[in-house]
Amino acid sequence: MSELVRRRGTDERAPAADRPFRRRCTRELRRVRAVPQRPWARAVAAALAALLIWLSWSLGQALTAPGDDSVAARVADWGRNNHLGPVVTLVETLQYDLHPPRVGGRPAIALRPAAPPGGAVAHAAPRKAVVALPPRLVPPAGPPLPGEGTWQVLRTVAGRPAVIAAYLRPDAQHTSYVAAVASLDPRLLRFELHPGWSDPGPANWGAPYDVPAGGRTNLVATFNGGFKINESGGGFYLDGTTRGTLTPGDASLVFYRDGHVAVGVWGRDVSMTGQVVGVRQNLRLLVDHGVVPASVDTNIESGWGLTIGGAYFVWRSGIGVTADGRVVFVYGPALSVRTLADLLQRAGCVEAMQLDINPAWMSFMYYRPPVGGADPVPVKLLDGQQRPADRYYSTTSRDFVAVFARSAG
C-alpha cells in the first residue's frame, strides 16, 4: 500500500512541471481538430475531391480511347487539350536537351529502300513499256553513299511505277540519320482525306476514321496529316463540313473530286470550288514557286510548332507537288524546318508544306498487292518509324491520307 502511495505521489508531482507544455499540446490538438470544421477548409477539400474525380475521369477517357496511340502520346495530347501545353512543351524541350540528335557518323541501314518480295521485275513495267524514273536525288550531306538518292519502285499500277522512294541523309551534320522521300504518280493514283476520331473529331465527314475492311483492295499508300486543328492556324474541310477556319494565306493540301491533290496558298493558288472535296491546312508553305522562303527561319517557336520549334532537329513530315504533277512526301528523324524544306525542294517540289511532327504522329506505309481475298500487306517506308504498319487498319485519332490505285495493279 505504501508503495502504491509513493508511486502515485511521484506521478502527481511530475505533471506540475510539464503543465505548460501539456497546455500547448492541448491547444494545438484542438486547432488541428477544428480545421475541418472551418468553411474554407471544407470548400478546399471539396474542390480537391472534385478535381481528383474530374482528373480520373478525363485522363481515363484519354487513356482508354480508341486507336493505338502510346500512353505517352495520349497523356501529352490530353495535356494540350486541357491548357497544359506549356508544361508539355517544357517536358519535350528538356527531353530534347538531354538527348539531342547525334552529329556525324554513318547510317546503320542501307541507303536504298528494300525492293518488294520477288524483286523489281515483278513490279516493273514490261520492257517495251518501261517508264523512266526521275533523276537520282542529290544528297545534301555531300558525295552520295552507295544507293543514296536512288529511286526504288515500291508499287506499280497497270505495269507502271506508281510509288517510288529514295533515302537521303538529311544534312551534312546529322549524317547517321536517314530521311525517306516518296514520289507518287497521280495519273495512276487517287488521294482521299480521312478524319481522325479525336482530331478533327466526330462529325458527318462522309469518310471513316480508318481504311475499313472491304475498302482496301486497291490501297497503295497511307500517310499522316497535319497538326491538331487548333494548333495548325487553319482549318479542316471534308464533304461539306469544316472544323477550324479555312484561312487565306495558309498552306493548304486540297483534294479534288477526280482524286488528284494540289498544294498551295489558300486564296492565292487554291480556293473553294465545286470540285473541292477536302482541304487540310497547316502553317505556311515550305517551298513556294520552287523557292524555300526566308520565313522558314523566322518565328521558329510560334510559327512551326507549339510543341517543338522549327529549329529543333526532330521527326518531321511534309508534302509537295512537282512541276509535272507528282506528289512528294518526305519524313524522317533529325529534321529541322529548313532541312525538311530543302529535301522537298531537292525532290522537285514547286509548292510544299509541313505536315505533322514528332514520332508519335508520323508514318508512311506502302501496301503490297493482296493475295486472294486477303488485305494488302502494309510496309513501313522507314522501319524506324514509331507507329505500326497497320496503323490505319483500325480507328485512328488523327487525320490521314489514303492513296488508291485508279485501276487494279
Secondary structure, 3 states (H helix, E strand, C coil): CHHHHHHHHHHHHHHHHHHHHHHHHHHHHHHHHHHHHCHHHHHHHHHHHHHHHHHHHHHHHHHCCCCCCCHHHHHHHHHHHCCCHHHHHHHHHHHHHHCCCCCCCCCCCCCCCCCCCCCHHHHCCCHHHCCCCCCCCCCCCCCCCCCCCCCEEEEEECCEEEEEEEEECCCCCCCCCCEEEEEECCCCEEEEEECCCCECCCCCCCCCCCCCCCCCCCEEEEEECCCCHHHHCCEEEECCEEEECCCCCCEEEEEECCCCEEEEEECCCECCCCCEEEEEECCCEEEECCECCHHHHCCHHHHCCCCCCCCCCEEEEEEEEECCCCEEEEEEEEECHHHHHHHHHHCCEEEEEEEEECCCCCCEEEEECCCCCCCCEEEECCCCCCCCCCHHHCCCCECEEEEEECCCC
